[in-house]
Amino acid sequence: MMQKILPTAVLTLVCAVVCALLALAHMVTRDRIEAAEIEKVQKSLASVFGEQTYTALDTVPEGVTAVYRSSDGLTIYDITADGYARGGLRVLTGLSPDGRIAGVGIVSCGETAGIGTRVTEESYLSRFTGAADEAAYPDAISGATFSSGGLHRAVALAQASYAKEEHDNG
């Protein structure tokens, strides 16, 4: 009987020790990971919308990761969207006070290298600038339709969230 229980007890003990070590590693690295993530977003904001002050807003619409207000009046939506890869695109969409797109940037892209990653090229992203609605978005990139679609959905969600916020506050 003891011979049957011993392997189970040893395995349970090993699992408990591994779980405790993983929890400890998480506690030790959590603050550094959060700080690195904040720095990554701040660098992305600055590279797309310029060096200025960005303030995170408390109210975040459904489907949106975060909302920032820039010191020059832009409202910037941080949205993670599915492209070819699930959650493969983390997109920043800046909207001017009139609801037009002031700029689009990519925080991270987990799409297929050389194909889906083409949506991160400045020549493509810059074509969103000035668009008032989806009809003015650039066409999908041939061969990267899932990635293009994910980017379009993220930008459309930003504009819809902004329009709803303006409607609710106006």
C-alpha positions as CSV (number, residue, x, y, z in Angstrom):
1,M,0.0,0.0,0.0
2,M,2.8,2.4,0.9
3,Q,4.5,1.7,-2.4
4,K,1.4,2.9,-4.3
5,I,1.0,6.1,-2.2
6,L,4.7,7.2,-2.2
7,P,5.0,8.1,-5.9
8,T,1.8,10.1,-5.7
9,A,3.0,11.9,-2.6
10,V,6.4,12.7,-4.2
11,L,4.7,14.0,-7.3
12,T,2.3,16.2,-5.3
13,L,5.3,17.6,-3.3
14,V,7.2,18.3,-6.4
15,C,4.2,20.1,-8.0
16,A,3.7,22.2,-4.8
17,V,7.3,23.2,-4.7
18,V,7.3,24.2,-8.4
19,C,4.1,26.2,-8.0
20,A,5.6,28.0,-5.0
21,L,8.7,28.9,-7.0
22,L,6.6,30.1,-10.0
23,A,4.6,32.3,-7.6
24,L,7.7,33.7,-6.1
25,A,9.2,34.4,-9.5
26,H,6.1,36.2,-10.5
27,M,6.1,38.4,-7.3
28,V,9.8,39.3,-7.8
29,T,9.5,40.2,-11.5
30,R,5.9,41.7,-11.6
31,D,6.9,45.3,-11.0
32,R,9.8,45.2,-13.5
33,I,7.5,43.7,-16.2
34,E,4.8,46.4,-15.6
35,A,7.4,49.2,-15.7
36,A,8.9,47.8,-19.0
37,E,5.4,47.6,-20.4
38,I,4.6,51.2,-19.4
39,E,7.9,52.4,-20.9
40,K,7.1,50.5,-24.2
41,V,3.8,52.2,-24.5
42,Q,5.2,55.6,-23.7
43,K,7.9,55.2,-26.3
44,S,5.3,54.1,-28.9
45,L,3.1,57.1,-28.0
46,A,6.1,59.5,-28.4
47,S,7.2,57.9,-31.7
48,V,3.8,58.2,-33.3
49,F,2.4,61.4,-31.7
50,G,5.5,63.3,-30.6
51,E,7.2,64.1,-27.3
52,Q,4.5,65.5,-25.0
53,T,2.6,64.5,-21.9
54,Y,0.2,61.6,-22.1
55,T,-2.3,61.0,-19.3
56,A,-4.1,57.7,-18.9
57,L,-7.9,58.2,-18.6
58,D,-9.9,56.3,-16.0
59,T,-12.8,55.4,-18.3
60,V,-11.9,52.7,-20.8
61,P,-14.6,51.5,-23.2
62,E,-15.2,47.8,-23.8
63,G,-12.6,46.2,-26.1
64,V,-10.1,48.9,-25.4
65,T,-6.9,48.3,-23.3
66,A,-6.3,51.9,-22.3
67,V,-7.2,55.5,-23.3
68,Y,-4.7,58.4,-23.2
69,R,-5.1,62.1,-23.6
70,S,-2.1,64.0,-25.0
71,S,-1.2,67.5,-23.9
72,D,-2.1,68.8,-27.4
73,G,-5.7,67.4,-27.2
74,L,-5.5,64.0,-29.0
75,T,-7.4,61.1,-27.6
76,I,-5.4,57.9,-28.1
77,Y,-6.9,54.4,-27.9
78,D,-4.7,51.4,-27.1
79,I,-6.4,48.3,-28.6
80,T,-5.2,44.7,-29.0
81,A,-6.8,43.1,-32.1
82,D,-6.7,39.7,-33.7
83,G,-5.0,39.6,-37.1
84,Y,-3.8,36.3,-38.4
85,A,-2.5,35.6,-34.9
86,R,-4.9,35.9,-31.9
87,G,-4.1,39.2,-30.2
88,G,-1.4,39.7,-32.8
89,L,-1.7,43.5,-33.1
90,R,-1.5,46.1,-30.4
91,V,-2.5,49.4,-32.0
92,L,-2.5,53.0,-30.9
93,T,-5.0,55.2,-32.7
94,G,-4.9,58.9,-32.1
95,L,-8.1,61.0,-32.8
96,S,-8.2,64.7,-33.1
97,P,-11.1,66.6,-31.4
98,D,-13.2,66.4,-34.7
99,G,-12.9,62.5,-34.6
100,R,-10.5,62.2,-37.5
101,I,-7.5,60.0,-37.3
102,A,-4.4,61.9,-36.3
103,G,-2.1,58.9,-36.5
104,V,-1.9,55.1,-36.1
105,G,1.0,53.3,-34.5
106,I,1.9,49.7,-33.6
107,V,3.1,48.9,-30.0
108,S,3.6,45.2,-30.9
109,C,3.0,42.9,-33.8
110,G,2.9,39.1,-33.6
111,E,1.8,38.6,-37.2
112,T,3.7,36.5,-39.8
113,A,7.1,38.1,-40.6
114,G,7.3,39.6,-44.1
115,I,3.6,39.2,-44.7
116,G,1.4,40.3,-41.9
117,T,4.0,42.6,-40.5
118,R,3.6,44.7,-43.6
119,V,0.7,46.5,-41.7
120,T,3.4,48.0,-39.4
121,E,5.1,49.9,-42.3
122,E,4.8,53.7,-42.0
123,S,3.8,53.9,-45.7
124,Y,0.7,51.9,-44.8
125,L,-0.1,53.3,-41.4
126,S,0.2,56.9,-42.6
127,R,-2.6,56.3,-45.1
128,F,-5.1,56.2,-42.2
129,T,-4.3,59.8,-41.2
130,G,-7.2,62.2,-41.8
131,A,-9.8,59.4,-42.2
132,A,-13.2,60.3,-40.7
133,D,-14.7,56.8,-41.1
134,E,-14.0,53.3,-42.4
135,A,-14.8,54.2,-46.0
136,A,-11.6,56.3,-46.0
137,Y,-9.3,53.5,-44.7
138,P,-6.6,52.2,-47.0
139,D,-7.3,48.9,-48.8
140,A,-6.1,45.7,-47.2
141,I,-2.6,44.6,-48.1
142,S,-2.7,41.8,-50.6
143,G,-1.6,38.6,-48.9
144,A,-2.1,40.1,-45.4
145,T,-5.8,40.4,-45.4
146,F,-6.2,39.0,-41.8
147,S,-3.6,41.4,-40.5
148,S,-5.1,44.3,-42.4
149,G,-8.6,43.4,-41.2
150,G,-7.4,43.3,-37.6
151,L,-5.8,46.8,-37.9
152,H,-9.0,48.1,-39.6
153,R,-11.1,46.7,-36.7
154,A,-8.8,48.3,-34.1
155,V,-9.0,51.7,-35.8
156,A,-12.7,51.4,-36.3
157,L,-13.2,50.5,-32.6
158,A,-11.2,53.6,-31.6
159,Q,-13.3,55.9,-33.8
160,A,-16.6,54.3,-32.6
161,S,-15.5,54.6,-28.9
162,Y,-14.6,58.2,-29.5
163,A,-17.9,59.0,-31.2
164,K,-19.8,57.3,-28.4
165,E,-17.8,59.2,-25.7
166,E,-18.5,62.5,-27.5
167,H,-22.2,61.6,-27.9
168,D,-22.5,60.7,-24.3
169,N,-20.7,63.8,-23.1
170,G,-22.1,66.2,-25.7
